[in-house]
Amino acid sequence: MQIKNFYTYVIMMLGFTFTVNQQLKSQSNIKAYNFDEMASHIDSSISPGKDFFAFANNNWFKKHPIPGTESSYGIFKVIQDTINNSIKNICEKALYTKAAFGTAEQKIGDFYASGMDTNNINKVGVDAISTPLKRIETINSIPSLMKIVAYLHTVGVSPMFSFYINKDDKISSKNAVFLWQGGLGLPERDYYFNSDTRTAKIREAYKKHLQKMFVLLGGAKEGAVNYSATIWKIEESMAKESRKLEDLRDPQSNYNKMPVAEASKMMKDVGIVEITTFMGLQNVDTLIIGQPEFFKALNVLLSKYSLDEWKKYLHWNVINTYAAYLNKEIESQNFDFYERTLSGKKEQKPRWKTIVESTDDMLGELIGQIYVAEYLPKGTKEKLFEIGNIIKEIYAERIKTLDWMTEKTKEKALYKLSKINMKFGYPDKWKDMSNLNIDRTSYAMNVMRVNQWAFNYMLAKYGKPVDRNEWSMQPQTYNAYYDPGNNEIVVPGCNIIVPGYEGKLADDAILYSIIGGSTIGHEITHGFDDQGSQYDADGNLNDWWTKEDKEKFQAKTKLIVNQFDNFVVLDSLHVNGEATQGENIADLGGIIMGYKAFIKTGQYKSGEKIAGLSPDQRFFLGYAFAWMMQPTDASLARQIMTDVHSPARFRVNGPLSNMPEFYKAFGIKDGDPMLMPDKIRVRIW
């Protein structure tokens, strides 16, 4: 996964509590445990040469159908449930502790209590968000409209566009103000235009959802159609001017830095100076505008639609942002469209699960401090660094022996690799949330307060040097990322353990495929994928390639785009090879690095079979286990339209179909779907 702006996508492992001292011993003399359990996932009725993902995991899927509360089910959900149980313990302990006001325990306990108090939530209803709704009604001009738009951004609502402060892509030590396309109620612009039957049905369902929400908010039924039509036409107009998912992957074309005076001239009615000043920024001199054509069009749309129409649009943005935190009728209707229709979930989770996830989402920095102290295994950082350092060494060896890259570019690639900062486990310094007030009065108001705190925290970065020590994830977040602007990988602590090995050390083959390959190796490879390769060792958007090497690299990435374009996901729906190429490159690079590291271990060299499987076979089965996820059809369709990650099946079958070592391990032969013909086989890193 790669962080760019907000990218925070999933590469998930596990966080069971156990003593890690065992892990820090030499692994060459340690026997693996429980591999019989993983071997039991194998469905021998499926040929590994036809569909390795299904071969490795299908028996587990047969025994574990997707629960009605989920849009997918597999290793990620099983592990997330384990983490959530730990967070639940933290929340419930805080709930019944008479903690001093302002402490982490008080905030966690009161937030959790406010979310569990459905009687009060239903009683308060929409009044919980009355302040922003009333402010919208005061709009009487375009300048006042934009002032309210600016205010809404400060409370977690993002109408019209996205606004954020982040590293300047070309001056990575400096924070800059970014404007980005946004403001849509559907997940991505293609939902507004794709002509296939599935997407057309979603559009109609969305329009009906708008009508139902209007009535639930107290509007008359006869006004619901007009309300829906107004919001739809505004969003459709903005979607038309928005770039496609794959086009958002080009950091050069999405880097448009200009003086505020020039930006103000380009979009006069938007009122950039007034917006940033109202938000609390003073003397902003430059902006980085992701998609100038979007903002030019937005400037025109401000006059095209009436103030009354814009009020309806803003009204909807507030409701849509906070619907999940309001009374039962509104929350249920929100679930019906966004979870049932878009993702294929059949029923809502038990209340405690929802509120545990919400509390972690909002107060994860506070929960993380307790999680590290009470649930994260001791020695986690050391073990992750042990594997991470080996992977970096392997990567350097691979770069040195590349037959397609010149020595000049190799030198710069090795320098960038050497400067990749590896952040493992948990931060050394936590964010200060002391000025955040949480009580038990209102769940939605607590969420709004957290949103305000987060906005102010972000705003305070402007004019200050980039904090290279900051983390964008918590130790209990089952995820990982590469940040090109910092040239760093971040792997939270709960990624360290593999399910099925509680209290024991996992087989080296599993550790090196999951932790080494699909996590650390994957994230390091993001520094050298189609996006990350455009950033230098210091995190600046700067071309460090020779022209010849760049052309060879792009020819190789084109091969992987073509491969994934040909994978059929559902009916006639294919993987979007262009949009997913960064993740596909990282998957391929990661599993190769994990394998090359594994063959250096004593366990691999011994050649010992476990559960009747060779070290090579266990390694590749471990990789398939890392992506053991079964989604609903609706979730698959949504992923293809909105996600830069390929579906789990192709994150396994795609990379492995390019690896001769995999062919040998499972007897894959010419003509098998899992063997990629040599002329189209991808070899990058």
N, C-alpha and C positions, 0 to 999 in steps of 0.2 A: 504494500500500500504506500501511496505517496501523499504527503500533506502538501497541498498547494491551495492557498486560501483556506477552505474548510475541509479538505479531504480527510475524512477519518473513516476508512473502510476496514473491513474485518479480516484479521488473521488471528485466529483464536486458539489458545491452548488451555491451561487449567491451573487452579490454585487450591490444592488440597493441603491440609495441615499435616506436616510430618517433620522428622528431623533430617536435615539435609547434610549432616556431617558425613553420612555414608556417601553422598554424591561427590564429596571433595576428595575421596580416596581414588587411587588409581583404578580405572574402570576395567583394565585388562583382565583382572582376576575375579570380576563380579559376574555371577550368573544372572541371566534375565529371569524375570518372573512373569507369570500370567499370560505368556504369549498364546497359550491355548485358547484363551478367551478371544483374543483378536483374530486368531485363525478361524474361530467359529463363525466369524462374519462372512467368510468366503462362501460364495455360491458356485459350487463346482459344475453346475449345469450350464454356466456361462463361460465361454472361452476367454481367457485373459487376453488373447490376441484380437478378440472382437470388441470387448468393452471392459477394460481393466477396472474402471470405477465400479461397475456393477459386479464384476467378479469378486472384488475385494470387500464390498459392503452390502450386497443385496440381502444376505441372510439377516443382517441386522435390521434392514428396512422392513423385511417381512414381519419381524417380531415387534416392530415399533412404528405403527402407522402414525401419521401426522395428527397430533391432538387438535381438536376443534378450536382451541385457543391460539394456535400457531399458524403462521404462513409457511413454515418449514420446520423440519425436525432432524436432529442428528447430533453430532459431537458438540457443536457450538451451543445448542440449547441445553444439553445435559450439563455441560460445564457451567454455563451461565446460571443454571438453577443452583448449582453448588455455591457459586459466588453470591447469588442472591440470598441464599439461606444464611450465609455469614453476615450479609448486610442487614437482613431481617433481624438477626440477633442484636446487631449494633443499634438498630432503630428501636427495637422493643426495650432493650436495656435503658436507652436514653429516655424512652417514653415514661418509664416508671421511676426514673431517678430525679430527685429534687436538686437539679443542677443549678448553679448560680447563673443569673441572667447574663447572656453574652458569651457563655462558654460553648464549645462545639457540641457538647452533649445536650445543652438546652435547645440549641437551634435545630439539631437533628430530631430530638424528641418532639418539639412543638410542630415542626414541619410535617413529620410523619402523622402526628395526631390530627392536624388540620386536614390532611388528606383522607384519613380513615373516618372522619366525622361526617358521614353522608347526610345525617339529619340537618346539620348546620349548613352544609353545602347546598342542599335542596332549599333550605329556608332563605339563604342569602341570594341564591340564583344569580341573575345577571347584574344585580346591584354591586357585585364584587368588582366589576369592571366598568362601573358607571362613569368614573372620571374621564377616561379616554373617549367614551361614547358621547358624553356631554360636550366635550371639547370639539368634537367633530361638528356638532350642531352650530357652533359659533362661526363657522367658515362663511365669509361673505365676499371673498375676492380670491384671485389666484395667489397673491402673496400670503394671505392668511391660510389658504389651502396648503401651501408648501411649509408654512410654519407648523401646522398640525402634523404634516407628514414627518417633519424633523422630530417633533415631540414623540410621535408613535415609535420611531426608531429607538428612542431612549428607554422605552418600556417593553422592548422585545418584539414589537410588531415591525414588519419590513415591507410596507407598501411601496409600489412603483419601482424600487431598485434595492440593491444591497449596498450597504455602507460599512466599511471596516477599516481598521488601522493595522497594518502589518509591515513586514520588512519590504523595503524598496528592492525590487528584483535585481536592479543593477547597482545598488549601493546597499549591500546586505547588512551593514552596520547601522543603518538609519531607518527609522519608522516613517511610513508615508501614509497618506489618506487615499483609500481606494474607493472607486465607485464601480459597481458591477450590475449587469442586468438582473432583473428579478421581478417580484411583484405578482407572480402567478399563483393561482389556487390549485392547479393541477401540477404534478411533480416535475414536468418538463415540457418544453415548447411543442414537441411533436405530438403530444396528446391532443392538441388543438387542430391538427391538420392531417394526420395519418388517416388513410381511407379504409383500412382493414376493418372488418366487422367488429372485432374485439374492441378496438380503440373507439369506434363510433358508438358502441354501446356504453362505454365509459363516459364519453362526452354527454350523452343523454342522461345518464345516471347522475352526473355532476350537476346538470341544470335542475334536475328534480330535487337533488340534495339542497341546492341553494333555496329553492322554493320552500321546502320543508323547514329549513332553519329559520327562514324569515317568519313563518307562522309561529314556530316555537318561541321566537323572540317577542311575540305579541303583535305581529303584523296581521292585517286582515288578509284572508285568503285571496281576495280579488287583486291585491297588490303584489302577491308573491311572484306571479309570472313576470311582471315588469321589473321587479327587483332582480330576479334571476337573469333576465335578458340584458339588463344594464351592466351587471358585473361581467357577464359573458363577453359582451362586445368590447368592453374595455380591456379585459384580459387577452382576448383574441388579438386585439390591435397590438398589444405589447409583445405577445408571443410571436407575431409575424415579424417583428424587428429583432427578435432574439436569435443568437447564434445557436447552432445545433450542438449537441453534447460533444461530438468529436472535434468540433472547431474550438471548443473551450480548452483543448489540450495543447494548443500552441502558445507557449508563453511569450513568444516574440510578438505575435499579432494581437495578443491581449494585454500588451504593455504599451500604453499610450499616455506618456507623461506630458503634461502641459501646464503652463502657468494658469493660475486661477482666473486671471483676466481673460485669457483665451478661452477657457472653459465657459466662463460666464457669457461671453459673446456667442459661443456656439449654442448655448441653451439658456437664453436670456430669462425666460419665464420660470425656469426651474429655481433660480435664485441661489446659486451655490454658496455665495458669501453669507447670505442670510441663514441658510440651512446650517452650515458649519458653525456659525457664530451662536445660533440658538442652541445647538447641541452642546456647546461649551468649549469649542475650539477658537483660539484667537490667532490672528495673523497667519492663516494658512496661505502658503505662497504657491504651492503646486499640488496637482492631483494626478493620480494614475487612474485613467479611465479604461476599463476593460474593453468595452464595446462602444465606441463613439457614436456609431450609427443608431444604436438603441436610444441613447440620450438625446440625439438630435430629433428622433421620432417622438420621444416622450415630450419634448418641448412643444411640438405641434399638437400632440394629443391633449395637452392641458387646455387649449382653447377649443378643440374639436368637441369635447364633451362639456356639458353644463356643470356648474358647481353642485347642483342637486345630484347629478349622476356620480360625480366624484365622491360626494358624501356617502352614497350607498356603497361605493367601492371600498372606502376606508372603513365604514361600519363593518362590512364583511371581513376585512382583514383583521380587525380586532377580534371579532367573534371566532374566526377561524383559528387564530393563534391561541385563544384561551378556551376553546370549546371543551377540550378534554378535562378541564379543571372546574367546570361549572355543574349545574344541576343535572340530574339523571337523564331527563329527556334530551337535553342538548348533547350531553356526553354520548348517549347511546346513538343518536343520529350521526354524530361525528364518526363514531366507530363503524357504523353501518356502511358509510361510503369509503372512508380512508383505509379501513382494515378489512372489512368483508368484501367490498366490491373491488378495491384495488389490489389487495394482497391475498384474498382467499381465505381469511380466517372465518370460522363459523360461529364462534362465541367469544365473549369477553373472558379475560382471566379473572381468577379470584381477586377481590379488591386488594388484599395485602400485597400480592405480586405487583400489581400496577403501581401501588404507592411506594413500595420498596424501590422499584426502578425509577420512579419520579424523584424520590428523595436522593438517590444516588446521582441522578442526572443533574439535579439542582445544587446539591451540597456535597458533591463527590470529593472535593478537596478536603472537607472536614472528615468525612467518612474514611477517606484514604489514610489519614493519620492514625485512626483507631485500627483500621484493617492491617496496616503494617505492624503495629505493636502486638495485635492479638491473633492474627490469622496468617500473615505471610511467613513462610518458613525462613528460619535463620539461614544465612548463607546463600540466599537467592541471587544477590548481586554477583557474588564470586563465581557461582556456577555459570551464569549467563556470560560473564566476561571470559571464562575459560573457553566456552564454545565459540563466542564471538571472535576472540583473538585467533583461534584456529581457522575460522572461516576467512578472516582478513588475510591470513598468510596464504591460504589456498587461492584466494582471489588474485593476490600479487603474482603467484606462480603462473596462474592461467593467463594473466595479461602479458607477462614476459614471453610466453610461448605462442601468442596469437600469430597466425600466419597471414592475416589480412591487414594488420595495423603496422604502420611504420614506427621506427624507433622514436621519432620526435613526439608522436602522439602518445606512444606507450609511456614515455617519461612523464608526461602531464597526467595521464590516467593514473599512474602509480602514485604520483604526488597527491592527486585528489583522494585516492583510496587511503593513503597514509593519514590524511587529515580528517577523515570521517570520524566524527565524535560519536561514541556509543554510550547512550544513556540507558542503563538497565535498572530494573527493580522499582525505584521510587526516587523522588527528588530529594536533594539534600536540604532544600529550603522550600517551605510551603507558602502558598499565597495567603495574604492577610485578609481575612473576611470579618475582622472585628467590627467594622462599621455597618455590617448587614444586620438588620433587625428582623427577627422571625418571632411570631407568636401563634396562638391557636385560634385567632379571630376568623381568618378566612384563608382557605387553601389557595384560591386563585390570586388573592392579594399577596400571599407569600411568594408565589411563582413570579408575580410582577416585581416584587422587591428584589428577588434574585436576578431577574433580567436587568433591572436598573443597575444593580451592583456590577454585573458583568459588563454592561455598556460603559459604566464609569471607569472600571478597571482597564478596559481597552482604551478608552479615551486618554487616560493618564499616560499612556505610552508615547503619545505624540510629543515630539520635541526632545525625547530622551533616546539614548543609545539603545539598540536592541539588546535585550537580556538573553544571552546565550545559554543561561542556566535554566530558563523557564521550561516547564513541561506543559504539553497540551493534552495530556492524559493523566489519569490517576492510576495508582498501583493495582486497583481492583478492576480496572477496565480491561476487558478481554480483547485486546487489540494491539496493534503496533503501527509505526509509521516511519517514513523517511521524509525529512524536511530539507528540500534543496537549498533554501536560503540560509540555513545553518549548516548544511552538509553534515547532517546527523541522523542516526537512527535511534528510535525510542521504543523500548520493549518493556512494558509494565511487568511487575513482578509475578502477577498471577498467570503468566504464560509458561511458567517453568515446568509444571508437572503434567503428566499424561494420565488421562482417566483409565482406570483398570490397574493402576500400579500404586494404589494408596499405601503409604508406609514403606514402599520399596523403591529401589532404583529401577527405572525403566531400562529395557534393553537398549544398548548403544545404538542399534539400528533404528530404533524408534526416536531416541533423543536426537540423533543426527539428521533424520529425515524431517521431523517436525520442528524442533527448536533450531537446528542448524540450517535446514533447507527451506521449509515453508515460512520461517519467521526471519531469522537473522540474515541468511543468505538472500532471501527475497528482498528484504529492506535495503541491504547494501546494493543490490542490483538496481534498485530504483535510482541510485546515483548515476547509473549508466544506461538508463532506458531512453525512450524517445524524448521525454521531457527533461529528466534529471541530467542527461548528457549535455544539455545546453547551459548548465551552471558550472562554474569553475570551483576550484578547491576552497575558495573563500565564500562560496554561496552566491556569487554574482552571475547574472545572466550574461554570459561572455563566451564567445566561440573559441574554444581552445584546440579545435581539431584542424588538421590540414584538410584542404579541399578534397584531396584524393581519399583520405580515410573517412571523411564524412559521407562521401558518396557510397563507399563500400558498406558503411554502417547502415545507411538508409536503404540500400538494396536488401540487406538482411532483415531489417524491420518490415520491409514490404512483404517478404516471404511469410512472416508470422501473421501479418494482417490478412493475407490471402488465405492462410490455413484456417484461421478462426472465422473468417467470413463464410467458409464452406461448412461449418458445423451447424446442423439443424437442431434447434432447441425445442420447438413446439409447432406442430402443423407446418406452416411455411415460414415460420419465424427463425431467423438465423442470428448467430452471435454477430455483434457489431465489431468487426476486427479492428477498425480504425480507432474507435473509442476505447477499446479494451487493450490496445497494444502495449501500453506501459505495464499493466499488471501481468500480461502474458509473457512479456520479456522478463519481468522480475520472477515469475514462477519458474520459467525455464532456467534462468541463471541461478536461482536459489537452489533448485533441486540438484543441479550439477555440482554446485559448491558443497552442498551437504554431503553428496555422495563421495566427492573427492576427499573430503575431510574424514568421512567414515572409514574409507579404505586404509587410513593411517592408524586406526585403532587396533589394539591387540585382539579384540573380539573378531574383527573382520579377518585379520591375518590367520587366526586359528581355524577358520573355516567351519566351526562347529554348527551343526544343525540344531535348531530348537523347534519343537512342534513339527518336525519333519521338514523344516524350511531352512534354506541356506541364508547366510548373512545378507546377500544381495536381495533375495526374495523378501526377507523381513523388512529391509530398508524400503523397498518400493511399496510394500503393503502398508508400512507406517505412513508413507506419504499419502496414500489413498485414504487412510484413516483420518488424517488431518483435515480432509475435506468431505468427510462422511455427512453429507446434508441432503435431505430430500425435500424439495419445495412443492408448493401447490402450483397448479398451472397459472393461476392469476399472479402469483408472486414471481414466477419465471418471466412472464410477459412484462411485468413492471420492471424487473431487473434489466432486461434487455433495453428498455427505453430510457432508463434513468441512471444506470450504474456503470462505472468504468471497469468493473470486475466481471469476468466471464462466470457463468454458472459453475457450480462446484464440479459437476461431471467433467467439464472441459478444462478445468484447472488441473485435473489429474490426467485425463487422456491426452490433452494437447501437449504438455511438456514431455510426458513419457514417450509419446510416439516419435519424438526426435532423438531418443537416447539409445544408442547401440547396447549399452550396458543393461538396459531394461530388456531389450530383445533377447539377449543371451540368458538372462536370469529366468525368463518364463518361456523360452523356446518360441519366441515370436518369429514368424517366417514371412517371406515375400508373399504379398497378396492379403495378409491379415490387415484389417483396418488400423490396428495399433502400430503398424510399421509404416513410417513415412518414406516414400521413395526418395532415393538419394538426391535427385535433382531439385526436390522441393523441401528437403530437410533443413531445418533452421539450426545454424551454428553461429552463435554470437559471442557470448562470454564463456 
